[in-house]
Amino acid sequence: MSAYKNIESALIHGGIYGDEYTKAVNVPIYQTSTYEQSGIGETPKWEYSRTGNPTRAALEALIAELEGGSAGFAFASGMAAITAVLSLFNTGDKIIISSNVYGGTFRVLDKVFNHFGIGYSIEDTTNIAELETKITPEVKAILIESPANPLLTITDIGAVARLAAKHDILSIVDNTFMTPYLQRPLSLGADIVIHSATKYLGGHSDVVAGLVVVNDERLARQIAFIQNSTGGVLGPFDSFLLIRGIKTLGVRLDRHVENAQKAAEFLSSHKAVKKVYYPGLPDAQGYDINKRQAKNGGVMISFELYENYDIKKFFKSLKLVALAESLGGVESLVCHPASMTHASIPYEVRQKVGITDGLIRLSIGIENIDDILLRLSGSAILICRREPSCMRS
Ligand SMILES: *Cc1c(COP(=O)(O)O)cnc(C)c1O
């Protein structure tokens, strides 16, 4: 557990603070692949940078402390982190995933782990009673996102963790959308937390990275073994960038969330908008559960335009808010899940889980909210196809 009572301080001082040799306030970038050893047969602390590197170790200690775990692991991407976790399983095992997890998580299970005989099934993890009926003897883990991508569906993390524990299987939470600043799944009973640190933890759209945190010695040993064996580790410079990004996570997220709440309310009352998905709106699915397990509704918003609005023109005419994959940076980004982040999910599956072609996903940045809203509404008016009723009075 953290030595700091409040996470705002742990973000800056947690893990390994500064450099023990020079007293530099920042952990140096130990750009080295190997380390001189003092003699044969002695086990050195550092031997080879795939196995361990001081800059990466500082990041790993930091994320473990922030998530309230006993061990953290840094990987070259969120997908490398997910791949390492999925490598815990054996041929014949099956993993249950939430019905709208990140497209890449679905793809790696469907196209890579399937080849090794590790199966998956997509279930509605918001319904715990129904979920329990899907736990067959082959099921060895439940992997959830809450909020899930891109419909911001809320799953009761504590309830899934209890269900998993009851059946002696693992509960895994991809906490990318919330970060430990807003939600700490291990404290709710989850076994493994995964991050695409590329998003809010890095925060500046300048690094691709993944993290895993566990709070169990056996799991920690297994993940450490997989990390060293498969080798998808994060480099020293990117580890440094992440430590630097995490220092401002609190202030960034405070502004991100404030902006997101305003944008969600604005979109809810906009004529062009058919539906808004945002866990911070009182009528959102799982509002009460999210309020219990997270600090607030987070930053991500998805919304659907009415059919008489042209979604292609919407994206074309949108200024300031860039059309791009990814999320979690200081700049506002918008994306079209059906053709971008979730394109690897077959059309029929997308329809079934509600990822329609009219769905737009927003990652609200920390710009001035009035500027963001002006661009959003300006774009929505421009794209009105035909009816004068589209025009805002
Ligand atoms: C982006 C993302 C990933 C994949 O992470 P990369 O860093 O892009 O490999 C996994 N899960 C979620 C929820 C994401 O948003």
The ligand as an SDF file (V2000), in Angstrom:
LIG
                    3D

 15 15  0  0  0  0  0  0  0  0999 V2000
   -5.7350    1.5520  -26.2390 C   0  0  0  0  0  0  0  0  0  0  0  0
   -6.2820    0.5110  -25.3700 C   0  0  0  0  0  0  0  0  0  0  0  0
   -5.6710   -0.7430  -25.2790 C   0  0  0  0  0  0  0  0  0  0  0  0
   -4.4480   -1.1140  -26.0900 C   0  0  0  0  0  0  0  0  0  0  0  0
   -3.3390   -0.3840  -25.6670 O   0  0  0  0  0  0  0  0  0  0  0  0
   -2.0990    0.0000  -26.6340 P   0  0  0  0  0  0  0  0  0  0  0  0
   -1.2510    0.8130  -25.7490 O   0  0  0  0  0  0  0  0  0  0  0  0
   -2.6800    0.7550  -27.7940 O   0  0  0  0  0  0  0  0  0  0  0  0
   -1.4910   -1.2720  -27.0810 O   0  0  0  0  0  0  0  0  0  0  0  0
   -6.2210   -1.6550  -24.4130 C   0  0  0  0  0  0  0  0  0  0  0  0
   -7.3250   -1.3840  -23.6890 N   0  0  0  0  0  0  0  0  0  0  0  0
   -7.9470   -0.1950  -23.7790 C   0  0  0  0  0  0  0  0  0  0  0  0
   -9.1530    0.0490  -22.9620 C   0  0  0  0  0  0  0  0  0  0  0  0
   -7.4600    0.7910  -24.6190 C   0  0  0  0  0  0  0  0  0  0  0  0
   -8.0820    1.9590  -24.7140 O   0  0  0  0  0  0  0  0  0  0  0  0
  1  2  1  0
  2  3  1  0
  2 14  2  0
  3  4  1  0
  3 10  2  0
  4  5  1  0
  5  6  1  0
  6  7  2  0
  6  8  1  0
  6  9  1  0
 10 11  1  0
 11 12  2  0
 12 13  1  0
 12 14  1  0
 14 15  1  0
M  END
$$$$
